[in-house]
């Protein structure tokens, strides 16, 4: 069996869309699962859509996600160049287009824009353009005269008008179309650049690509590929068309959604490993009943035959859950280095930020969640004293006031404000008074935080705030309760 060779062939047109990232990931997984080669090819023949800096985005995204290519513009594997404009400059595509002309499978077309506009017709409410093969029948002498005169032209494929063409896809099976539906597609544009479809076929063959992964929006153009492969007498690679990715409203994931690109997601506080893991599951079902996979585990488990036909829904809630699982499992030093900027946006006081990071590590799903958990460390918020009453803890405003007043001198005398020492001292106080632990801890935590939910218990908060600030907050709690 031939060595598996796959390619990711993005256009440098901006940020890495989630759909493109999935294509890159599946392409990488297919190659690596079989011990094959993963190739990066840059498709920049659409010069109008080219964006400055987009090439760097492609390289950076692949590096960050771990999708390391074996061959590409920066790693020549003997079938380069790997940038289509460079291949075009070598006359590569024109050479193969002219071969098709000599075989009678393609022809020069000199039709003006005005003539092409006149061929447009409305079918089922949609405007379509079907070329009428006008230039196919031009005499050889006229073609040579027009070429010598420098008249603009395109090169078109001469599609059959009778019979059918059948295209096979691994996921969708056989797709058969009537040849009369196949337009004489353009192979070489008037600017001399190849069209996407033509360049793809030529490059995939010359680079020995065995498996091609694409979005299913390209299924309709797939039969045209077979006509090209047949005309050249080349072997057709395996095609794997992936399902559409939609948002929660089942509409195509668009840039307006705010989470359509890899960069968007990282900026929103997601970690790369979680994004890769989640994107792998957008249209693919593992054989095992599990959801958390590292990249090496995905390589091991990935079977492209288990890709689904039905659209994949990008569920932000599910991604947040998965991201939270990655944060919980993350090495603390790495977590802190990533969390620190978010903590510093909230806390400017000289507090132990590592202790604060440890408190939130298992409680957040994305890094921006941190702010809502820790803002009380910076400044005690205004709060309703009704919080002091807690049914489960069997506390009331009156009991909380009594506990705080009794505990205040104990905390004033306490020198060691480490968590363990404080915990031991408050438990001893509760035992001495005959109180349950929660009966004491609840009013203390409320006075310290002004919140019903905190990322840590009373003694951990006391430790981080320190003696002076802790006592000031407890005195304030007493004053609020006494004022009622």
Buried (B, 14 or more C-beta within 10 A) or exposed (E): EEEBBBBBBBBBBBBBBBBBBBBBBBBBBBBBBBEBBBBBBBBBBBEEEBEEEBBEBBBEBBEBBBBEBBBBBEEEBEBBBBBBBBBBEEEBBBEBBBEBBEEEBBBBBBBEEEBBEEEEEEEEEEEEEBBEBBBBEBEEEEBEEBEEEEEEBBBBBBBEEEEEBEBBBBBBEEBEBEBEEBBBBBBBBEEEBBBBBBBBBBBBBEBBBBBBBBBBEBBEBBBBBBBBBEBBEBEBBBBBBBBBBBBEEEEEBEEEBEBBBBBBBBEBBBBBBBBBBBBBBBBBEBEEEEBEBEBEBBBEBBEBEEBEEEBBBBBBEEBBBBBBBBBEEBEEEEBBEBBBEBBEEBBEEEBEBBBBBBBBBEBBBBBEBBBBBBBBBEEBEEBEBEBBBBEEBEBBBEBBBBBBBBBBEEBEEBEEBEBEBBBEBBBEBBEEEEBEBBBBBBBBBBBBBBBEEBBBBBBBBBBBBBBEBBBEBBBBBBEBBEEE
